[in-house]
Structure formats: C-alpha cells, structure tokens
C-alpha cells in the first residue's frame, strides 16, 4: 500500500537515468501490448490511401509488425495490414506525426482483462477493448455492447486498450456519428485468402463460401478470431482464422456487415492517448463511496489497509498525483493516503479539510476522564460513519460509552465471584445472579442482532419514500440514501445531512 513519496532526490543524475530507462521500458511494454498481430483495424484520421481498404468502414487485420528503425529521428512503427478484401499494405505509424489507422477490435489478438465482467452480455473476462462507465460504480462493457449503445448513452466512458494501458475518457455516445463495419462478417461471400493452408477443403480454388458467423479460434485466449464458412461446392462447413496470431485464411468478394462503431471513440493506432487526472494539487476532496466500495476500487491503485477506513469519511487536500493518476491525499492529522481517483470527488470551497474526530475538544475532554481510547474511538467513528458528525457535548459521548459498557460490566461483576468449597453446595443466590447476567447478555445480544439487521435494512432503503431500495450516492457528502425515482425530485439538498448536492451517482451494489 503506497503512502508517501520516496525521499530520494529526483534530480540526482543516477535517478534521472534510471527514470528515463524505466519510462522507455514501460512505453515499450505498452506498445507491445497495443500493437499486436491479429488486431482488427479501420482507416484512421490521417488516411491518404484512397479505397485500397475497400472503403470507409472496411476492416483489416494487422499481420506483421516491423521493427522501429533507431537511425530515423521519428522512429515510426511499420505495420502490415491484410484488408478483408484481400489487399496487403504497409503503413508507417507516427511518421510525420500522421496516424492512418484506428484500432477497432483487439479481441482476436488475445487482449484479456482478467476478472472484469461486461455488465450487458456478462462476458467474463472481457476480451478486447474494455469500456468503463465514469458515472456508475464499477460498470464495464465489451466493445460490441459499447458500440451497440448498451447502458446509458449519455454517460461518459473510460477506454482501456489493454490491462497495462492508461485509460482515456471518450465523449458520450448520445448524438455521436456511427459507421458500419464491413468485411468478413456474417453473410459475407468469401474465397481463399493469403494464409490459406487447407488444401481443397473449399472444393477448389474458384469455390465461394458463405460466412455463417464469427467465433473464437481459441476461446480461452481470443474472441472473434475466426469465421465459420459453408462452401457451395462441397456443401461442408469449417472454421477459418481471421486474426488469430495475425493469420487470415479468407478474403471477401462480397462483404458482410459487422457492428456499427463510433469512429471518434476508437483508439488511434500507435498514438499515446492519456486523459489527465481530473483533480489538481491543492483541491479539497472526499471519498464518494463507503469504505467497502472504496476498498474494491483500491486494487492496483495503492492498495488498502483497514486504517484507511476512518479517512473515507473525511475531507482532505490533494497533496500529489503520481504517474498512474492515483491521488495522494493529505488529512488534518498530517496522515497521507493514496487513493484511486475514481473514489474521490472535489468538494465545494465552503468545505475545509475535516478535522479528525479524535482531535475534537469534546473527545479529548472525555479521554481525560479515564475511558479506554479504543472504546472511545470505536464509538466516535461509528457515529461519524453514519453521517451524524461530531458529538455535541461531553455528556452525549459519555452516555454512549456507558451504554456500551453496561453489559460488559455486569458480566465482569459476576464473573469475578470466587466460591469457597462450602459455598459450592449452597450457592443458589450466586447461581441465580449468574443466570440473570447470562440472560441479560443473551437478550442484549439478540437485541443487538435485531438492531443490526434493522440498521442494514434501513441503510439500503430510500430515506425519502422508504419503499424502494437506495440506488443513488450523493456527492460530495457521500450518503447512499435515495432511489432513482426520488433522485429525480430532489436536486438541491441531501435528505440526511441537508448538504448541497453537486452530483448524483448511480451506484450498483
């Protein structure tokens, strides 16, 4: 778990050389993950090759990736593409800062986002490009579902080309222009292609086949990397490679239609696209989810330790932003924690950095009375996490402490009684006292379980209508307290704390 930055001098020559080497190595790895044989491409923003691809929307496969020439100043990356219509062309990616290709689909090349599930078609893991909603908690789509307008089209999404690649925010799909993809898709008419190695399985060199569907050549490693074809000459069916390991066994003589895609949302092949962090050093921030959800978001973003729980409910100040856009937050007690930026939201200037509840005058005065620190701390944080804020008086805090101590003191009182040998034969009063203590303990435990069950139900229900389940989190206060219907009616103030509403986030739990 990351906390503070390294104390080494970043300007020291040895550190500069080391950082340059690590940056170069990281970029090389990212390029290797992005530029892979088998990825499916379409013409990009700097296309100048007329209709050698077949026309706008026609798809091709990267079959070979050339080495970067270290002698050239620009170091353009060469790639060979087999277009579905059968033409083979070489392109220089990045030459004169020109980028002729866009990445349509990386699923045939075997890009896998482990343990990430598509919220629409339930594909797990997502193979290919991953799209993550910026509004809804931990909601992801695969490429087909994204371009098919699944989920709310007015929500912005993050685009992840591969698991190691930095994310990039794309605009909303609503009102965006879509282009029809064409090529070796269902209903296309095909013949032998560049990598054909299947003899006369098609019935001869002039035989034409009909594409029945696209599928995976190796379902464990890829998706949409093959096509199933029925040949007219032999009336037989077989699967053929379309992108698997960069091989293409077919070429189309009459294209089939794939899915419509948002061209402006596609990754430009070979161009580094990274969205900057939306927070800045000095911003006042606060976690917009409860501790359990923040813990999920912390994976691969600094990690999680239980000590972070109490800081989830506090305002802090952005102290630093690292190269992965994770955010180091400084709190009132000088503690620093690294958070995933998705767990944070800016708060209004009218809010200041929240003082640590244990540093309040009331808590300090009660501590001087001799109560145990852990007991006081647990009660203080329980109240704070429920959104009730600080204690208003020493009397209120002491009353809560005494209520929590009541059962323990009764049990301890009778537990410390030691009987003599004679008393063991005549210990009815003591036994009765113990039975009474045990009964009180059991009743208190049953009551506690009932209260916890009721609190859990209340926590999940809408605090406005008390009928439907809560599904909306309020920013910046973080209260999870309204259903969809009530959130349409209440726009200004949180129904729990009366704090101003800056934003409503639909939360899936």
N, C-alpha and C positions, 0 to 999 in steps of 0.2 A: 504494500500500500504506500503510495507516494504521499509525502507530507511537505517538506520544504525543499528548496532548490539546493544543488550542490554548492559547497563553499569554495570550489576551485575558481581561479581567475580565468574567465572565458577568453581573455585577450592574450594569455600566455601562448607563445609560438607553438609549443608542443600540442596544446589543446586545440589551437586553430587547425593545425594539420590533421589532427585526429578527427575533428568535427567535419572537415572537408571530405576526408576519406569515408566517414560513416554516411554523410549525405549522399555521396556518389554511389556508395554501395546500396543504400536504401532506394535511390531512384532507379538503379539497375534492376533491383528485385521487383519494384513496382512495374517497370516496363516489361519485364519478363512475364509478369502475371497478366498484364493488359494486352500485350502483343503476343498472342499465341496462335499457332497453326490451328485452323478449324473455326475461328471466329467468323461470324457472318456479318458482312458489311454492305453499306449502300453508299451512293455518292454523297460527298460532304460539301461544306460551304465553299471550298476553293476548287470545285470540279471544273476541268477545262477539256475533257477528253470526249466531247460530243456524246454520241449514243453508243460507244463501244461496250457499255454495260448493258445495253438493251433499252435504256431509257430511265427516267425518274421512277424510283421505286423498285427497280430490278435489284436482285440480291446476288452477292458473290461470296466466295469463301477464300480466306487467306490461306494459301497452300504452302508458302515458304517465306521465311523472314531472313533477310540478308544481314550481314554484319555491318556495323557502323564504321565508316572509314575514318580513323583517327587523324588522318592528314588533312581532311576537309574541315574548314573552320566551322561550318554549320552543323556538321555531324548528322546529316539527315538519315533517317532509317528507311531502308528499302524493303518493300513487301511485294510479293507476287500474289495476284488475285485471279482465281478461276471464276468467271462470271457464270451464272446458271445457264446462259445462252450458249456457253462453250468457249468464249474468247478468254485468252490469258494475257494479262497485262501487268507491267511492273510500275510501281508508284514510289515516289520519294516522299516520305512523311516528314514534314517540317522544313523542307528545302525552301529557302527564301521566305520562311515563316508561312508557308502555304500547307494546308491540310485538306487533301482531296477526298478523304473517306470518313464515314461515320460508322461507329460500331452499333449494329442492330441487335445482335444476339451473341453472347459468349457461351451459351449452354452447350453447343456442340464441342467446344474446346475443353470442357470439363471444369469450369469455374464453379466452385461449390461453397455456399455459405452454410456451414455446419450449424445444426440445431436452430436454424431460422425457418419459420413456417410462413407460407403465404396465407394471409388472412381471408382470401377469397376461395381459391381452389384447394387449399390445405396441402399443397406440395411441401414436403419437408425431407431433406433440406431444400432450400431454394437453389436451383442450378441456373446459372446465368447472371444477368444483372439483377440486383436487388433494389427495390424502391421502398423507402420507409417514410411513413406519414410524419410530418412535423407537428401535427396537431394532436393526433390520437396516440395514446400511450402504447409503445412497442408494437405498432401495427405495420406489417410488411406486405408487399405484393411482389409476385414474379413479373417478368416483363410482359407476358401475354395478358395477364389480368390488369396490369397498369395501363397498357395501351388500349385495352378493351373497355376502359372507363369504369372499372370496378372501384368501389369505395367512393367517397365524396370527391367529385371533380373540382370542387372549389378549395380543396386542401392542397397546400404545397407539399412536395415530397423531397426527400434526400435521395440521391442516386449513388449507389455503391457498385463500381465496376467489378471489384473483387474484394475478398475479405481484408486484404492489406492496404487497399487503396483508400485515400482520403475521400470523404463524401463531398457531394456537390449538390447544392439546392437548385431545383428546377422550378419554373413558374407553374401556376395552376393549369390544369388541363382544360378547364371550362373555357370555351371560346377559342381554343387553340386549333391550328391547322393540322389535319391528319393526311397522310399519304398512304396509298395502297401498296403493300409489298407484293412483289411478283417474282415468280421463278419456279423452282422445284418444290411446289406445294401440292396439296390435294387437287386432283383433277387436271394436273399438268400432263402434257404428252411428252415423253422422253425417249431418247436413244442412248447408245453407249457414249460414255464420257471419257475424259482424259485419263482417269486412273482405272479404267475397266480391266478386270483380270478374271472374268468369269466364263471365258470360252463362249460357246454358243448357247448359253443358258437362256438368252433372249430369243433364240430361234434364228439368229443370223444377223449380219451387220446392218441390214436395212429394216429390221423389225422395230416397230414403235410400241412403247409401253404406256400404260395408264397409271398415274400415281394414285394409290388408294388412300394413303395417309402418310404423315411424317411421324417418326418414332425415334427411340434411342437405340443406337447400335450397341452400346454398353450402358445399361440402365443404372449401374452403380456409379459410373463416372461421368456420364453425359446425359443430355436431353436433346431431342430434335436433331440428332446427328445422322439420321438415316431416313430412307423413304421406302415404303413397300410398293412394289410395282407388279402389275399384271401385264404379261406380254401377250400381244394379239396372235402371234404366230404359233406359240406352243400352248397358249391358254393356261400358263402356270404363273405362280406368284413367288417373289423372293424379296428380301431386304437388301438395300444397297447403300453404301456410305455417301453421306452428303455433309462433309465437315469433320467426320471422325478422324482424328490425327492428321487433319489437313487434306484428306483424300476425298475426291469427288468422282464417283463411278458413272454419273449420268450427266446429260445435258438436255435442256428442254427445247423442244421445237414449237411448243405452244405452252405458254406459261400458265400456271395456276395462281390463284390469289391466296396470299398469306393473310396476316392480320394488318389492320390499319395501324400506323405508328405516328407519333409526334416527332417530327424530324428535329425540331428545335430543342427537344429534351434528350436527344441521343448524345452519347459521348463522342467528341471529335477525336478520331484515332490518332494517337501519338502526341496529343496536346495535353499538357498538365492543366487540369481544371480543379481548383480547390476553392471552396467557399470560405471566406474568413470567418473567424469567430464573431458572433453577433454581440458579444459582450466586450467591454473595454476595461483596462486597468482603472480602478477608481470607482467603477459602477457599484451601486448598492444592489445586492442580490439576496434571494432567498429560495430555498428548495420549494418547488411547486407540487410535490407529491409527499405522501407519508413515507416513513422510514423503510417499509417493506418494498415499496416500488423503487425508491432511490437505490436500495441495495441491488436490485436487479439491473439498474442502469449502470452501476459502477463496474460491472465486469469489463475488463480490458480498458478501463478508464480510471486507473488509480487504485482500484480495489476498494474493499470495505472492511472496517473493523467496528465492533459494537460501540466503541467510544464516540463514533460519529453520529449515533442516533440522536443525542440531545441537541446537536447543532443543526439538525434538519429543520428545526422549528425557529431558528434564529435568523435575523438579518445579518449579513456580513458584507465585507467590501472586497472586490476583486483585487487581489494582490499581484497575480501574474497569470499569464496564459502560455502554456507550453506548445511545443511544435505540433502536437496532436489536437490542439484546440481544447484540451482539458483545462479547467479553471482552478487556480489556487485561490481559496477564499480565506481572508483574514477576519477573525472574530474578535469580539470585545475583550476576551481574556488573552489575546495575543496568540491563540491557537490557530494554526493554518491546516486546512484540509483541501485535498484535490478532488474536485467533483467533475463528473460528466456535464458538459454544458447543457445537455438536454434536461438535466434535473433542476436547472436554475432558471429563474426569471428575474428581470430587473424590477425593482420596487420604486415607488414614487420618491421624489426628493424629500417629501414631507416626512418620510420614514428615516430614521437614523439606524446605525448599527445597534442591534438589540443587545442590551446588557445581559450578561449571563445570569440566569435566575438565582444561582447560588451566591451571587455577589450583591444581591439586594440587601438593603439595610434590615428589613424585616427578618430575612433568613439568618443573617449574621447575629441579630439580637437573640433569636431563638436558639441558635447554636451555643451561645454563651450560657444558656440555662442547663447545659449538660446533656442534651439529647445526642444520640449517635448520628454521625454525619451521613452514613449510608441510608438510614431511615428517613432523615430529613430530605436527602437528595432524591430518593425514590418518590416521595410524596410530592415534592416540588415539581419534579419533571412530569409526573403523571398528570398533574393539573395543567401544566404548561402545554403538554402534547395534546390535551383535549380542547385546546383553544381558549381556556379560561383565563390565561395570562397569569400575572403575579398575584400573590396573596395581598389582601388589602390591609391586614393587621396581624400583629403577633398572635393575638387571641385566636384568630381563624386558623392559623397554621398549627398552633399548639393543640387545638381541638381535634384537628385531623390526625395529628401524631398520636394523641391519647386514644382515639378510636381504633387506630391500627395496633396499638399496644395492648388493648383490653384483653383480647383472647389469650395472647402470649403470657400476660402477667398472671391470669387465672390459672392457666396450665402450670406455669412455673411455681406458683404458690403451693399447689397441692402436690406437685411432683417432687418437691424438696422435703416432704414429710418423711421421717425415718421412724419406723416402728421397732419397739423392743420385742424380745421374744414373747413376753407375756401379752403384749398388746396385739400380737398377731391373732390370738384366739378371741379377742374381744374388740375388733376394730370396725364395728358397724358404722359409727359416725364418720370415721375417716373414709371407709369404703363408699359410703353414700356421697361424701363430698367429692370423691374422685369420679363417681358415676355422674354426678351433676356437672363436673368440669368436662368429662368426656362428652356428655350430651350437649353441653353448650358449645364445645368445639365442633361436634358434628353438625349441629344446627347452623353455626356460623359458616362452616364450610359449604353446606348446602345452599345457604343464603347467598354466599359469595359466588358459587357456580351459577345460581339463578340470575344474580345481578350481572355477572359477566356475559351470560347468554343474552340477557335483555339489552345490555350495552352493545353487544355485537350486532343484534338486530337493528337497534336504533342507529348505530353507526352507518349501516348500509341502506337505511331508508331515507327517502327525501324528507328534509326538515321543513318543507313548505306544505306539501299536500299530505304527507305521512301515509301515502298509499303505494306509490311506485318506488323502485329501487333507485338510489342515487347513482348518477352516471356522469356527473359533471364536476370538475375541480375548478375552484375559483382562484384566479391569480390577481394579486400577489399573496393573499392570506393563506392559500393552500387548503381551505376547507372543502371536503368532498361531501356535499350536502344537498344537491339538487338533482332532480330527474330532468330529462330532456324537455318535457312539457313546461315545467315551472321555470326552466332557464330561459325560455322564450319570453316570459312575462317579467322576470326580474333582471334588470340590466345595470342598476346603479350601485346597490349595496349588498354585501353578503348578509344573508338572513341570520347567521350565527353571531358574527362579531361586528356587523354594521360597517365593516371596512369597505373602501371603494373597490369596485370591480373594474379591473383593467382588461381582463381577458377570461374567457371561459374555455376550458379544455375538456373535451370528451374523453373519459378515462375508462378503459376496459379492464375489469378485474375478474 
